[in-house]
Amino acid sequence: WFPHVSPDGAWVAYIAYGKDDVAPGDHPANKHVELRLVPAAGGDSRTIAQLFGGQGTINVNSWAPDSRTLAFVSYRLKP
């Protein structure tokens, strides 16, 4: 979810749960999530960050103007 196209239009970054981790359309917290990158023209995606959290703990992936860097905010869970 939260797909963001790079400024040069070449890439799409998005957040995903692991395959078969959650039901389609569900966005629970306290799960492993991945920040993934896929060519906008199509092709295989690759994981660029693995985090624990899920809904509400990672958000706002944002591209640098030159499309070479991707920033995101991740919140730590308190024990």
C-alpha positions in Angstrom: 0.0 0.0 0.0 1.1 3.7 -0.2 2.7 3.5 -3.7 4.9 6.4 -4.6 6.3 6.9 -8.1 9.9 8.3 -8.4 10.2 11.8 -9.9 11.8 10.3 -13.0 8.9 7.9 -13.4 11.2 4.9 -13.4 10.3 3.3 -10.1 7.4 2.7 -7.7 8.1 2.2 -4.0 5.4 0.6 -1.8 4.8 -1.1 1.5 3.8 -4.7 1.7 3.2 -7.6 4.1 4.9 -10.9 3.5 3.1 -13.3 1.2 0.3 -15.1 3.0 0.9 -13.0 6.2 -2.5 -11.3 6.3 -5.8 -11.5 4.5 -6.2 -9.3 1.3 -7.3 -5.8 2.2 -6.4 -6.1 5.8 -3.7 -3.8 7.3 -3.1 -4.9 10.9 -0.4 -3.6 13.2 2.3 -5.7 14.8 3.4 -7.6 11.7 6.5 -7.7 9.6 6.3 -5.3 6.6 8.6 -4.6 3.7 9.4 -1.5 1.8 9.6 -2.7 -1.8 10.8 -1.2 -5.1 9.5 -2.2 -8.6 10.2 -0.8 -12.0 7.3 1.4 -13.2 7.4 -0.3 -16.6 6.8 -3.7 -14.9 9.0 -6.4 -13.6 10.1 -8.0 -10.4 10.0 -6.1 -7.1 12.8 -6.2 -4.6 12.7 -5.6 -0.8 14.8 -2.6 0.2 13.9 -2.5 3.9 12.3 -5.0 6.4 10.5 -3.6 9.4 8.3 -4.8 12.2 5.1 -2.8 12.7 2.4 -2.7 10.1 -0.4 -0.2 9.9 0.5 3.0 11.6 4.2 2.3 12.2 5.6 3.1 8.7 4.3 5.8 6.4 5.2 8.5 4.0 7.9 7.0 1.8 9.2 10.0 -0.2 11.6 10.2 -3.1 14.5 12.7 -3.4 14.2 15.0 -6.5 17.0 13.0 -8.3 15.1 9.7 -7.8 18.3 8.1 -6.2 17.2 8.2 -2.6 14.0 7.1 -0.8 13.2 8.3 2.7 10.5 7.0 5.1 9.4 7.4 8.7 9.2 4.3 10.9 7.9 4.3 14.5 9.2 2.0 17.1 6.7 0.0 19.2 7.0 0.4 22.9 7.2 -2.8 24.9 
